[in-house]
Amino acid sequence: MPVNLIPLGLISLRDELRHDVQKVLTRFAEIGVQIKIISGDHPQTVSTLARQVGIAGTEKVVAGSDLEHMDEAQLLLVAEETTIFGRISPQQKERLIQALHSRQHYVAMIGDGVNDLLSLKQADLGIAMESGSQATRGIADMVLLKDSFSALPAAFAEGQRIRNGMESAMKLFLTRVLFLALLLLTIPLLEGFPFAPKQKALVTFETIGVMAVALAAWACPGPPSRQSLSRLLVHFVLPGAITLSLIAFSVYLLTFFQALQYIDKNRNEAQLMAQSALTTFAVCSGLLLVPFVVPPARWWIGGSKLSGDWRPTLLAAGLLVIYLIVIAVPPIRTFFSLTALDPIDYLFIGGAAFIWSVIQRWLWRAHVFERFLQLSWNDEK
């Protein structure tokens, strides 16, 4: 360089960040989506860019040369805890995604070059850039037009909302179906039937019909449960349905024999009273099940995670008021094939539903069925 030069300015070459990148990342964090950067660039370069956009956990950086010397257990731990990976080969990207899969993560991979083909195939959701290679766009499940990430948070949030709504409706529906199936196996032993057709229609409307639609409409985005359908059955559905059927059968049995022995009713009248008592218990317990499916407060936590949404619980209270009107107005009560019971009987049925809710809360919190079947109740495993 010539001597005696006078500097007139300083030119800095740097990557230009997208104007909406921080907004997109903030939205990802709000809906519980973890961000991991797996790049072939130098680790410190990747870490610096990540800090500029506000990604947390950039202090620890793992290079591809470090991954080569790790066994499977170490790789699983690093894949779970590390956010920034640099100088990563295509094969190492594939291994990292496989490691995340083994930890029960649902993985979406974004790539633009042929070096991302292996990892895009391994991911649950492969996302390619519009400006990326033809091969990448060809195997991807989704292509980002104009290379814009801004549509992804809303799409992921809607997917989470739909899945959470389906899981809540499934918990409610499967518990009620199994409960009714168990009643069909027990009550016919008394030469009776659990419900008359109109009673069954009323129970379905009160406990499943309206509520299932509301749960789907009011579902909120957020990380969905990692429970499989079998774990959902063991943890939530089986305990709820079995305890419900046992108490419901006891209510039916007590009402039936009380009507035969103490009220001097004939068998048909006694069966109608028992069906009316069972219908009332099924409605009360079914509506009490709703806050356990979508817990509005910490007291209701047991079968599901805290949601903080009071709307389903308030709807259940409104449906209970509607049922009370049905049994209080004689023409409507007669239309649904119900007979009037003594006030003490209604108190007994309401008390039985409340006792069921307390017992069921303890069963869920103590993981009794999982302990009995010797299963782990940690959903993260």
C-alpha contacts under 8 A as a table, 3 or more apart, distances in Angstrom:
res1	aa1	res2	aa2	distance
2	P	5	L	6.72
7	P	10	L	7.85
17	L	21	V	7.16
17	L	53	V	7.87
18	R	21	V	5.37
19	H	22	Q	7.70
20	D	23	K	5.32
20	D	24	V	6.25
20	D	150	S	7.32
21	V	24	V	5.14
21	V	25	L	6.22
21	V	53	V	6.83
21	V	149	F	7.89
21	V	150	S	7.89
22	Q	25	L	5.11
22	Q	26	T	6.05
22	Q	53	V	5.66
22	Q	54	G	6.78
23	K	26	T	5.13
23	K	27	R	6.27
24	V	27	R	5.20
24	V	28	F	6.30
24	V	149	F	7.22
24	V	150	S	5.93
24	V	153	P	6.68
25	L	28	F	4.97
25	L	29	A	6.28
25	L	55	I	7.65
26	T	29	A	5.13
26	T	30	E	6.31
27	R	30	E	5.00
27	R	31	I	6.51
27	R	153	P	6.12
28	F	31	I	5.45
28	F	32	G	6.31
28	F	33	V	5.15
28	F	34	Q	7.31
28	F	153	P	5.69
29	A	32	G	5.07
29	A	33	V	5.65
29	A	34	Q	6.78
30	E	33	V	7.67
30	E	222	G	7.95
31	I	153	P	7.95
31	I	157	A	6.37
31	I	221	P	6.35
31	I	222	G	4.85
31	I	223	P	6.65
32	G	222	G	6.01
32	G	223	P	5.53
33	V	223	P	7.47
35	I	55	I	7.83
35	I	83	T	6.99
36	K	82	T	7.69
36	K	83	T	4.67
36	K	84	I	6.14
36	K	85	F	7.92
37	I	46	V	7.80
37	I	83	T	6.23
37	I	84	I	5.09
37	I	85	F	6.05
38	I	84	I	6.38
38	I	85	F	4.75
38	I	86	G	6.25
38	I	88	I	6.76
38	I	93	K	6.91
39	S	46	V	7.32
39	S	85	F	6.15
39	S	86	G	5.05
39	S	87	R	6.21
39	S	88	I	5.83
40	G	86	G	5.53
40	G	87	R	4.15
40	G	88	I	4.82
40	G	89	S	6.47
41	D	45	T	6.89
41	D	46	V	6.61
41	D	86	G	5.60
41	D	87	R	5.24
41	D	88	I	7.78
42	H	45	T	5.34
42	H	46	V	6.41
42	H	86	G	5.40
42	H	87	R	5.55
43	P	46	V	5.18
43	P	47	S	6.08
43	P	61	V	6.42
43	P	62	V	7.14
43	P	63	A	6.22
43	P	84	I	7.41
43	P	85	F	6.36
43	P	86	G	4.00
43	P	87	R	6.39
44	Q	47	S	4.94
44	Q	48	T	6.06
44	Q	61	V	7.71
44	Q	86	G	7.74
45	T	48	T	5.23
45	T	49	L	6.39
46	V	49	L	5.29
46	V	50	A	6.18
46	V	84	I	7.15
46	V	85	F	7.83
46	V	86	G	6.68
47	S	50	A	5.04
47	S	51	R	6.27
47	S	58	T	5.77
47	S	59	E	7.78
47	S	61	V	7.12
47	S	84	I	6.40
48	T	51	R	5.21
48	T	52	Q	6.38
49	L	52	Q	5.08
49	L	53	V	6.63
50	A	53	V	5.43
50	A	54	G	6.38
50	A	55	I	5.39
50	A	58	T	6.83
51	R	54	G	5.05
51	R	55	I	5.69
51	R	56	A	7.37
51	R	58	T	6.61
52	Q	55	I	7.74
55	I	58	T	6.90
57	G	60	K	6.76
57	G	82	T	7.35
57	G	83	T	6.04
57	G	84	I	7.89
58	T	61	V	6.64
58	T	83	T	6.43
58	T	84	I	6.19
60	K	82	T	6.63
60	K	83	T	7.57
60	K	84	I	7.13
61	V	82	T	7.04
61	V	83	T	7.35
61	V	84	I	5.16
61	V	85	F	5.91
61	V	86	G	7.37
62	V	66	D	6.55
62	V	67	L	7.53
62	V	82	T	7.39
62	V	84	I	6.52
62	V	85	F	4.96
62	V	86	G	6.39
63	A	66	D	5.38
63	A	67	L	6.76
63	A	85	F	5.71
63	A	86	G	4.83
63	A	87	R	5.60
63	A	88	I	6.63
64	G	67	L	5.12
64	G	68	E	6.57
64	G	85	F	7.33
64	G	86	G	6.32
64	G	87	R	5.14
64	G	88	I	4.56
64	G	89	S	6.86
64	G	92	Q	7.24
65	S	68	E	5.42
65	S	69	H	7.36
65	S	87	R	7.67
66	D	69	H	5.80
66	D	70	M	7.00
67	L	70	M	5.27
67	L	75	L	6.99
67	L	92	Q	7.69
70	M	73	A	7.89
70	M	74	Q	5.64
70	M	75	L	5.92
71	D	74	Q	5.44
71	D	75	L	6.14
72	E	75	L	5.00
72	E	76	L	6.14
73	A	76	L	5.22
73	A	77	L	6.44
74	Q	77	L	5.17
74	Q	78	V	6.15
75	L	78	V	5.11
75	L	79	A	5.95
75	L	96	L	7.56
75	L	99	A	7.10
76	L	79	A	5.22
76	L	80	E	6.24
76	L	96	L	7.93
76	L	99	A	5.35
76	L	100	L	7.20
76	L	103	R	7.73
77	L	80	E	5.22
77	L	81	E	6.21
78	V	81	E	5.28
78	V	82	T	5.50
79	A	82	T	5.78
79	A	83	T	7.98
79	A	96	L	6.02
79	A	99	A	6.54
79	A	100	L	6.45
80	E	100	L	6.74
80	E	103	R	7.86
82	T	85	F	7.60
85	F	88	I	6.70
88	I	92	Q	5.93
88	I	93	K	6.47
89	S	92	Q	5.14
89	S	93	K	6.33
89	S	115	N	7.78
90	P	93	K	5.12
90	P	94	E	6.41
90	P	115	N	5.34
90	P	116	D	6.25
90	P	117	L	7.86
90	P	118	L	6.57
90	P	119	S	7.12
91	Q	94	E	5.09
91	Q	95	R	6.36
91	Q	118	L	7.13
91	Q	119	S	7.91
92	Q	95	R	4.94
92	Q	96	L	6.16
93	K	96	L	5.17
93	K	97	I	6.38
93	K	116	D	7.80
93	K	118	L	7.71
93	K	119	S	5.74
94	E	97	I	5.31
94	E	98	Q	6.26
94	E	118	L	5.86
94	E	119	S	4.50
94	E	122	Q	6.57
95	R	98	Q	5.01
95	R	99	A	6.10
96	L	99	A	5.00
96	L	100	L	6.31
97	I	100	L	5.05
97	I	101	H	6.20
97	I	107	V	7.11
97	I	119	S	6.74
97	I	122	Q	6.70
97	I	123	A	6.59
98	Q	101	H	4.99
98	Q	102	S	6.31
98	Q	122	Q	7.00
99	A	102	S	5.13
99	A	103	R	6.63
100	L	103	R	5.16
100	L	104	Q	6.74
100	L	105	H	5.54
100	L	106	Y	7.87
100	L	107	V	7.27
101	H	104	Q	5.15
101	H	105	H	5.17
101	H	106	Y	6.69
101	H	107	V	7.11
102	S	105	H	7.35
103	R	380	E	7.76
103	R	381	K	7.05
104	Q	226	R	7.20
104	Q	380	E	7.26
104	Q	381	K	7.24
106	Y	124	D	6.31
107	V	123	A	5.41
107	V	124	D	5.37
107	V	125	L	6.53
108	A	123	A	5.69
108	A	124	D	5.86
108	A	125	L	4.52
108	A	126	G	5.91
108	A	127	I	7.14
109	M	119	S	7.10
109	M	120	L	5.83
109	M	123	A	5.87
109	M	124	D	7.92
109	M	125	L	6.32
109	M	126	G	5.16
109	M	127	I	5.89
110	I	120	L	7.37
110	I	126	G	6.33
110	I	127	I	4.63
110	I	128	A	5.70
110	I	129	M	7.52
111	G	116	D	5.52
111	G	117	L	7.95
111	G	120	L	7.21
111	G	126	G	7.95
111	G	127	I	6.47
111	G	128	A	5.21
111	G	129	M	6.57
111	G	132	G	7.64
111	G	136	T	7.34
112	D	116	D	6.81
112	D	128	A	5.55
112	D	129	M	5.29
112	D	130	E	7.95
112	D	131	S	7.15
112	D	132	G	4.11
112	D	133	S	6.16
112	D	136	T	6.20
112	D	137	R	7.89
113	G	116	D	5.58
113	G	117	L	7.36
113	G	132	G	5.73
113	G	133	S	5.45
113	G	136	T	6.20
114	V	117	L	5.38
114	V	133	S	6.64
114	V	135	A	6.66
114	V	136	T	6.16
115	N	118	L	7.28
116	D	119	S	5.47
116	D	120	L	6.02
116	D	136	T	7.30
117	L	120	L	5.17
117	L	121	K	6.27
117	L	135	A	7.67
117	L	136	T	6.08
117	L	139	I	7.71
118	L	121	K	5.32
118	L	122	Q	6.46
119	S	122	Q	5.03
119	S	123	A	6.16
120	L	123	A	5.24
120	L	125	L	7.50
120	L	126	G	4.85
120	L	127	I	7.38
120	L	139	I	7.56
120	L	140	A	6.76
121	K	124	D	7.98
121	K	126	G	6.87
121	K	139	I	7.23
121	K	140	A	7.83
123	A	126	G	5.84
125	L	140	A	7.72
125	L	141	D	6.16
125	L	142	M	7.76
126	G	139	I	7.62
126	G	140	A	4.69
126	G	141	D	5.07
126	G	142	M	6.41
127	I	140	A	5.36
127	I	141	D	5.96
127	I	142	M	4.76
127	I	143	V	5.67
127	I	144	L	7.16
128	A	132	G	6.68
128	A	136	T	6.13
128	A	137	R	5.45
128	A	140	A	5.72
128	A	141	D	7.88
128	A	142	M	6.27
128	A	143	V	4.75
128	A	144	L	6.26
129	M	132	G	5.03
129	M	137	R	7.23
129	M	143	V	5.66
129	M	144	L	5.09
129	M	145	L	7.08
129	M	146	K	7.79
129	M	147	D	5.16
130	E	137	R	7.28
130	E	143	V	5.96
130	E	144	L	5.59
130	E	145	L	5.38
130	E	146	K	6.10
130	E	147	D	5.57
131	S	146	K	7.57
131	S	147	D	6.74
132	G	136	T	6.54
132	G	137	R	6.85
133	S	136	T	5.29
133	S	137	R	6.45
134	Q	137	R	5.18
134	Q	138	G	6.02
135	A	138	G	4.99
135	A	139	I	6.60
136	T	139	I	5.68
136	T	140	A	6.18
137	R	140	A	5.25
137	R	142	M	7.96
137	R	143	V	6.47
140	A	143	V	6.78
144	L	147	D	5.07
144	L	148	S	5.87
144	L	149	F	6.93
145	L	148	S	6.21
148	S	151	A	7.17
149	F	152	L	5.62
150	S	153	P	6.77
151	A	154	A	5.81
151	A	155	A	6.35
152	L	155	A	5.05
152	L	156	F	6.01
153	P	156	F	5.16
153	P	157	A	5.98
154	A	157	A	5.08
154	A	158	E	6.14
155	A	158	E	5.23
155	A	159	G	6.27
156	F	159	G	5.05
156	F	160	Q	6.20
157	A	160	Q	5.07
157	A	161	R	6.09
157	A	221	P	5.16
157	A	222	G	6.98
158	E	161	R	4.97
158	E	162	I	6.16
158	E	221	P	6.60
159	G	162	I	5.21
159	G	163	R	6.20
159	G	221	P	7.75
160	Q	163	R	5.16
160	Q	164	N	5.99
160	Q	220	C	7.66
160	Q	221	P	4.96
160	Q	222	G	5.90
160	Q	223	P	6.65
160	Q	224	P	6.30
161	R	164	N	5.20
161	R	165	G	6.07
161	R	219	A	5.42
161	R	220	C	4.98
161	R	221	P	4.17
161	R	222	G	6.98
162	I	165	G	5.16
162	I	166	M	6.16
162	I	216	A	7.07
162	I	219	A	7.00
162	I	221	P	7.93
163	R	166	M	5.07
163	R	167	E	6.16
163	R	224	P	6.96
164	N	167	E	5.12
164	N	168	S	6.24
164	N	219	A	6.13
164	N	220	C	7.08
164	N	221	P	7.24
164	N	222	G	7.92
164	N	224	P	5.94
164	N	225	S	7.91
165	G	168	S	5.23
165	G	169	A	6.18
165	G	215	L	5.78
165	G	216	A	4.31
165	G	217	A	7.32
165	G	218	W	7.46
165	G	219	A	4.74
165	G	220	C	7.59
166	M	169	A	5.15
166	M	170	M	5.92
166	M	216	A	6.33
167	E	170	M	4.95
167	E	171	K	6.18
168	S	171	K	5.22
168	S	172	L	6.44
168	S	215	L	6.62
168	S	216	A	7.70
168	S	293	V	6.04
168	S	294	V	7.13
169	A	172	L	5.20
169	A	173	F	5.97
169	A	212	A	5.14
169	A	213	V	7.98
169	A	215	L	6.24
169	A	216	A	6.80
170	M	173	F	5.04
170	M	174	L	5.76
171	K	174	L	5.54
171	K	175	T	6.06
171	K	232	L	7.71
171	K	236	F	7.09
171	K	237	V	6.44
171	K	293	V	6.85
172	L	175	T	5.48
172	L	176	R	6.33
172	L	208	I	7.10
172	L	212	A	7.52
172	L	289	L	7.47
172	L	290	V	7.35
172	L	293	V	6.95
173	F	176	R	5.31
173	F	177	V	6.10
173	F	208	I	6.50
173	F	212	A	7.72
174	L	177	V	5.05
174	L	178	L	6.03
174	L	237	V	6.45
175	T	178	L	5.37
175	T	179	F	6.00
175	T	236	F	7.90
175	T	237	V	4.84
175	T	238	L	7.21
175	T	240	G	6.30
175	T	241	A	5.19
176	R	179	F	4.98
176	R	180	L	6.14
176	R	208	I	7.96
176	R	241	A	6.78
176	R	286	G	7.51
177	V	180	L	5.25
177	V	181	A	6.10
178	L	181	A	4.92
178	L	182	L	6.17
178	L	237	V	7.88
178	L	238	L	7.92
178	L	241	A	5.80
179	F	182	L	5.30
179	F	183	L	6.43
179	F	240	G	8.00
179	F	241	A	4.49
179	F	242	I	6.65
179	F	244	L	6.41
179	F	245	S	5.45
180	L	183	L	5.03
180	L	184	L	6.31
180	L	245	S	7.47
181	A	184	L	5.09
181	A	185	L	6.59
182	L	185	L	5.11
182	L	186	T	6.46
182	L	242	I	7.69
182	L	245	S	6.22
183	L	186	T	5.16
183	L	187	I	5.73
183	L	194	P	6.67
183	L	245	S	6.05
183	L	248	A	7.96
183	L	249	F	6.97
184	L	187	I	5.99
184	L	188	P	6.42
184	L	193	F	7.33
184	L	194	P	6.82
185	L	188	P	6.54
185	L	189	L	7.60
186	T	189	L	5.63
186	T	190	L	7.85
186	T	249	F	7.48
187	I	190	L	5.59
187	I	191	E	7.23
187	I	192	G	6.07
187	I	193	F	6.12
187	I	194	P	6.24
187	I	249	F	6.97
188	P	191	E	4.82
188	P	192	G	4.89
188	P	193	F	5.60
188	P	194	P	7.73
189	L	192	G	7.22
192	G	271	Q	6.88
193	F	196	A	7.46
193	F	275	Q	7.87
194	P	275	Q	5.97
194	P	278	L	7.27
195	F	198	K	7.94
195	F	199	Q	5.68
195	F	200	K	5.64
195	F	275	Q	5.66
195	F	278	L	7.80
195	F	279	T	7.09
196	A	199	Q	5.13
196	A	200	K	6.19
196	A	275	Q	7.47
196	A	337	S	7.03
197	P	200	K	5.13
197	P	201	A	6.30
198	K	201	A	5.01
198	K	202	L	6.26
198	K	335	F	7.87
198	K	336	F	5.10
198	K	337	S	6.48
199	Q	202	L	5.08
199	Q	203	V	6.24
199	Q	276	S	7.98
199	Q	279	T	6.59
199	Q	336	F	5.68
199	Q	337	S	6.49
199	Q	338	L	7.36
200	K	203	V	5.09
200	K	204	T	6.11
200	K	279	T	7.78
201	A	204	T	5.15
201	A	205	F	6.12
202	L	205	F	5.16
202	L	206	E	6.11
202	L	336	F	7.38
203	V	206	E	5.22
203	V	207	T	5.94
203	V	208	I	7.82
203	V	279	T	6.70
203	V	282	A	6.80
203	V	283	V	5.78
204	T	207	T	5.46
204	T	208	I	5.24
204	T	209	G	5.85
205	F	208	I	5.87
205	F	209	G	4.61
205	F	210	V	6.15
206	E	209	G	6.61
206	E	210	V	6.70
206	E	211	M	7.54
206	E	283	V	6.52
206	E	287	L	7.72
206	E	319	L	6.19
206	E	320	L	7.87
206	E	323	Y	7.76
207	T	210	V	7.27
207	T	211	M	6.37
207	T	283	V	6.21
207	T	286	G	5.25
207	T	287	L	5.91
208	I	211	M	5.27
208	I	212	A	5.50
209	G	212	A	5.72
209	G	213	V	6.83
210	V	213	V	5.52
210	V	214	A	6.33
211	M	214	A	4.98
211	M	215	L	6.03
211	M	312	P	7.41
211	M	315	L	7.79
211	M	316	A	7.66
212	A	215	L	5.18
212	A	216	A	6.31
213	V	216	A	5.26
213	V	217	A	6.21
214	A	217	A	5.04
214	A	218	W	5.89
214	A	312	P	7.11
215	L	218	W	5.23
215	L	219	A	5.82
215	L	312	P	6.88
216	A	219	A	5.43
218	W	311	R	7.97
225	S	379	D	7.58
226	R	379	D	6.09
226	R	380	E	6.83
227	Q	230	S	7.87
227	Q	231	R	5.63
227	Q	232	L	6.02
227	Q	379	D	6.07
228	S	231	R	5.21
228	S	232	L	6.16
229	L	232	L	4.95
229	L	233	L	6.22
230	S	233	L	5.09
230	S	234	V	6.29
231	R	234	V	5.05
231	R	235	H	5.89
232	L	235	H	5.33
232	L	236	F	5.64
232	L	237	V	6.65
233	L	236	F	5.71
233	L	237	V	4.67
233	L	238	L	5.72
234	V	237	V	6.31
234	V	238	L	5.49
234	V	239	P	7.34
234	V	369	F	6.84
234	V	370	E	7.04
235	H	238	L	6.83
235	H	239	P	6.95
235	H	303	G	7.13
235	H	364	W	7.02
235	H	367	H	7.24
235	H	369	F	6.85
235	H	370	E	6.81
235	H	377	W	7.98
236	F	239	P	6.03
236	F	240	G	6.26
236	F	303	G	5.59
236	F	364	W	7.17
237	V	240	G	5.31
237	V	241	A	5.92
238	L	241	A	5.28
238	L	242	I	5.93
239	P	242	I	5.42
239	P	243	T	6.11
239	P	360	Q	7.21
239	P	363	L	7.17
239	P	364	W	7.58
239	P	369	F	6.99
240	G	243	T	5.58
240	G	244	L	6.00
240	G	360	Q	6.53
241	A	244	L	5.09
241	A	245	S	6.05
242	I	245	S	5.22
242	I	246	L	6.23
243	T	246	L	5.17
243	T	247	I	6.27
243	T	356	W	7.18
243	T	360	Q	7.31
244	L	247	I	5.43
244	L	248	A	5.88
244	L	285	S	7.70
244	L	356	W	7.04
245	S	248	A	4.99
245	S	249	F	5.88
246	L	249	F	5.24
246	L	250	S	6.31
247	I	250	S	5.01
247	I	251	V	6.24
247	I	352	A	7.30
247	I	356	W	7.33
248	A	251	V	5.06
248	A	252	Y	6.21
248	A	278	L	6.32
248	A	281	F	6.80
248	A	282	A	7.37
249	F	252	Y	5.07
249	F	253	L	5.97
249	F	278	L	8.00
250	S	253	L	5.00
250	S	254	L	6.01
251	V	254	L	5.35
251	V	255	T	6.10
251	V	274	A	7.73
251	V	277	A	6.99
251	V	278	L	6.51
251	V	281	F	7.85
251	V	349	I	7.30
252	Y	255	T	5.34
252	Y	256	F	5.99
252	Y	274	A	5.00
252	Y	275	Q	6.90
252	Y	277	A	6.61
252	Y	278	L	5.65
253	L	256	F	5.21
253	L	257	F	6.25
253	L	274	A	7.34
254	L	257	F	5.51
254	L	258	Q	5.89
255	T	258	Q	5.12
255	T	259	A	6.11
255	T	270	A	7.68
255	T	273	M	6.87
255	T	274	A	5.15
255	T	277	A	7.05
256	F	259	A	5.32
256	F	260	L	6.39
256	F	270	A	5.26
256	F	271	Q	5.98
256	F	273	M	6.87
256	F	274	A	5.00
257	F	260	L	4.94
257	F	261	Q	5.95
257	F	262	Y	8.00
257	F	270	A	7.54
258	Q	261	Q	5.37
258	Q	262	Y	5.39
258	Q	263	I	6.72
259	A	262	Y	5.81
259	A	263	I	4.85
259	A	264	D	6.27
259	A	265	K	5.57
259	A	269	E	7.93
259	A	270	A	5.12
259	A	273	M	7.43
260	L	263	I	6.18
260	L	264	D	5.31
260	L	265	K	5.20
260	L	266	N	6.44
260	L	267	R	6.78
260	L	270	A	6.00
261	Q	264	D	5.71
261	Q	265	K	7.72
265	K	268	N	7.98
265	K	269	E	5.79
265	K	270	A	5.73
266	N	269	E	5.42
266	N	270	A	6.07
267	R	270	A	5.03
267	R	271	Q	6.06
268	N	271	Q	5.10
268	N	272	L	6.26
269	E	272	L	5.06
269	E	273	M	6.30
270	A	273	M	5.14
270	A	274	A	6.16
271	Q	274	A	4.97
271	Q	275	Q	6.05
272	L	275	Q	5.05
272	L	276	S	6.14
272	L	338	L	7.20
272	L	339	T	6.89
273	M	276	S	5.03
273	M	277	A	6.18
273	M	338	L	7.63
273	M	339	T	6.12
273	M	340	A	7.82
273	M	341	L	7.26
274	A	277	A	5.08
274	A	278	L	6.07
275	Q	278	L	4.98
275	Q	279	T	5.99
275	Q	338	L	7.73
276	S	279	T	5.07
276	S	280	T	6.24
276	S	337	S	7.98
276	S	338	L	5.24
276	S	339	T	6.13
276	S	340	A	7.88
276	S	341	L	7.98
277	A	280	T	5.17
277	A	281	F	6.24
277	A	341	L	7.71
277	A	345	D	7.98
277	A	346	Y	7.83
277	A	349	I	7.16
278	L	281	F	5.06
278	L	282	A	6.01
279	T	282	A	5.07
279	T	283	V	6.22
280	T	283	V	5.28
280	T	284	C	6.18
280	T	346	Y	7.99
280	T	349	I	7.22
281	F	284	C	5.12
281	F	285	S	5.91
281	F	349	I	5.78
281	F	350	G	7.03
281	F	352	A	7.75
281	F	353	A	6.44
282	A	285	S	5.35
282	A	286	G	5.75
283	V	286	G	5.07
283	V	287	L	6.12
283	V	320	L	7.66
283	V	323	Y	7.98
284	C	287	L	5.34
284	C	288	L	6.19
284	C	320	L	7.15
284	C	350	G	6.89
284	C	353	A	6.27
285	S	288	L	4.88
285	S	289	L	6.13
285	S	353	A	5.18
285	S	354	F	7.75
285	S	356	W	7.69
285	S	357	S	7.62
286	G	289	L	5.09
286	G	290	V	6.98
287	L	290	V	5.44
287	L	291	P	7.98
287	L	316	A	5.35
287	L	317	A	7.54
287	L	319	L	7.89
287	L	320	L	7.29
288	L	291	P	6.38
288	L	292	F	7.41
288	L	316	A	7.67
288	L	353	A	7.73
288	L	357	S	7.00
289	L	292	F	5.28
289	L	293	V	6.41
289	L	357	S	7.66
290	V	293	V	5.09
290	V	294	V	6.30
290	V	295	P	7.93
290	V	312	P	6.82
290	V	313	T	6.36
290	V	316	A	6.96
291	P	294	V	5.00
291	P	295	P	4.73
291	P	296	P	6.39
291	P	300	W	6.33
291	P	312	P	7.12
291	P	313	T	5.52
292	F	295	P	5.18
292	F	300	W	5.42
292	F	301	I	6.52
292	F	302	G	6.99
292	F	303	G	6.18
292	F	304	S	6.53
293	V	303	G	6.74
293	V	304	S	5.84
294	V	304	S	6.70
294	V	305	K	7.58
294	V	306	L	7.08
294	V	307	S	5.98
294	V	308	G	7.97
294	V	309	D	7.21
294	V	312	P	7.26
295	P	298	R	7.05
295	P	299	W	7.96
295	P	300	W	5.16
295	P	301	I	5.78
295	P	304	S	6.82
295	P	305	K	6.82
295	P	306	L	5.10
295	P	307	S	5.53
295	P	308	G	6.44
295	P	309	D	7.26
296	P	300	W	7.06
296	P	306	L	6.50
296	P	307	S	5.71
296	P	308	G	4.10
296	P	309	D	4.97
296	P	310	W	5.11
296	P	313	T	7.35
297	A	300	W	5.90
297	A	301	I	7.24
297	A	306	L	6.61
297	A	307	S	7.65
297	A	308	G	5.85
298	R	301	I	5.32
298	R	306	L	6.50
300	W	306	L	7.95
300	W	361	R	7.34
301	I	304	S	5.96
301	I	305	K	6.11
301	I	306	L	6.06
301	I	361	R	7.71
301	I	365	R	7.86
302	G	305	K	7.35
302	G	361	R	5.76
302	G	362	W	7.63
302	G	364	W	4.97
302	G	365	R	4.88
303	G	361	R	7.63
303	G	364	W	5.52
303	G	365	R	7.38
309	D	312	P	7.15
310	W	313	T	5.33
310	W	314	L	6.12
311	R	314	L	5.13
311	R	315	L	6.09
312	P	315	L	5.00
312	P	316	A	6.16
313	T	316	A	5.00
313	T	317	A	6.32
314	L	317	A	5.00
314	L	318	G	6.27
315	L	318	G	4.96
315	L	319	L	6.21
316	A	319	L	5.06
316	A	320	L	6.22
317	A	320	L	5.05
317	A	321	V	6.43
318	G	321	V	5.11
318	G	322	I	6.42
319	L	322	I	4.96
319	L	323	Y	6.31
320	L	323	Y	5.05
320	L	324	L	6.25
321	V	324	L	5.04
321	V	325	I	6.32
322	I	325	I	5.12
322	I	326	V	6.36
323	Y	326	V	4.91
323	Y	327	I	6.44
324	L	327	I	5.33
324	L	328	A	6.02
325	I	328	A	4.97
325	I	329	V	6.10
326	V	329	V	5.65
326	V	330	P	7.87
326	V	332	I	5.57
326	V	333	R	5.46
327	I	330	P	6.98
327	I	332	I	7.23
327	I	333	R	5.02
327	I	338	L	7.42
327	I	340	A	7.09
328	A	333	R	7.13
329	V	332	I	5.60
329	V	333	R	6.01
330	P	333	R	4.94
330	P	334	T	5.97
331	P	334	T	5.16
331	P	335	F	6.14
332	I	335	F	4.99
332	I	336	F	6.49
333	R	336	F	5.41
333	R	337	S	6.53
333	R	338	L	5.27
333	R	339	T	6.85
333	R	340	A	7.91
334	T	337	S	5.01
334	T	338	L	5.58
334	T	339	T	6.88
335	F	338	L	7.54
341	L	345	D	6.14
341	L	346	Y	6.89
342	D	345	D	5.16
342	D	346	Y	6.68
343	P	346	Y	5.16
343	P	347	L	6.34
344	I	347	L	5.04
344	I	348	F	6.14
345	D	348	F	4.94
345	D	349	I	6.20
346	Y	349	I	5.04
346	Y	350	G	6.12
347	L	350	G	5.09
347	L	351	G	5.99
348	F	351	G	5.06
348	F	352	A	6.13
349	I	352	A	5.01
349	I	353	A	6.32
350	G	353	A	5.12
350	G	354	F	6.27
351	G	354	F	5.03
351	G	355	I	6.10
352	A	355	I	5.09
352	A	356	W	6.13
353	A	356	W	5.05
353	A	357	S	6.35
354	F	357	S	5.09
354	F	358	V	6.44
355	I	358	V	5.21
355	I	359	I	6.19
356	W	359	I	5.15
356	W	360	Q	5.89
357	S	360	Q	5.07
357	S	361	R	6.00
358	V	361	R	5.15
358	V	362	W	6.44
359	I	362	W	5.25
359	I	363	L	6.29
360	Q	363	L	4.96
360	Q	364	W	6.21
361	R	364	W	5.33
361	R	365	R	6.16
362	W	365	R	5.11
362	W	366	A	5.83
363	L	366	A	5.28
363	L	367	H	5.89
363	L	368	V	5.47
363	L	369	F	7.59
364	W	367	H	5.12
364	W	368	V	6.92
367	H	370	E	5.32
367	H	371	R	6.18
367	H	377	W	6.99
368	V	371	R	5.14
368	V	372	F	6.13
369	F	372	F	4.97
369	F	373	L	6.11
370	E	373	L	5.12
370	E	374	Q	5.71
370	E	375	L	4.89
370	E	376	S	6.61
370	E	377	W	6.40
371	R	374	Q	4.78
371	R	375	L	6.16
371	R	376	S	7.75
372	F	375	L	7.83
376	S	381	K	7.99
378	N	381	K	5.80
